[in-house]
């Protein structure tokens, strides 16, 4: 599981959008407003991106996490 933490009051009611750079290697699915489930599908790497726009669509905050998958069944 990955989650985000908002520090500004204005960000508390915003939805986080989650994405995987390689959805055939790593699947990311939203679980709640600020939490996502990450599942490795095959060996490789992918970058998970969490994006929130809290004042306007152009005023975005982005965080990334690189995920390495090995030994999938």
Protein Blocks (a to p, Z undefined) as FASTA:
>chain_A
ZZdddfbfklmmpccddddfblklpccddfblmbccdddfbgcdddddddddfkbmklcc
ddddddddehiZZ
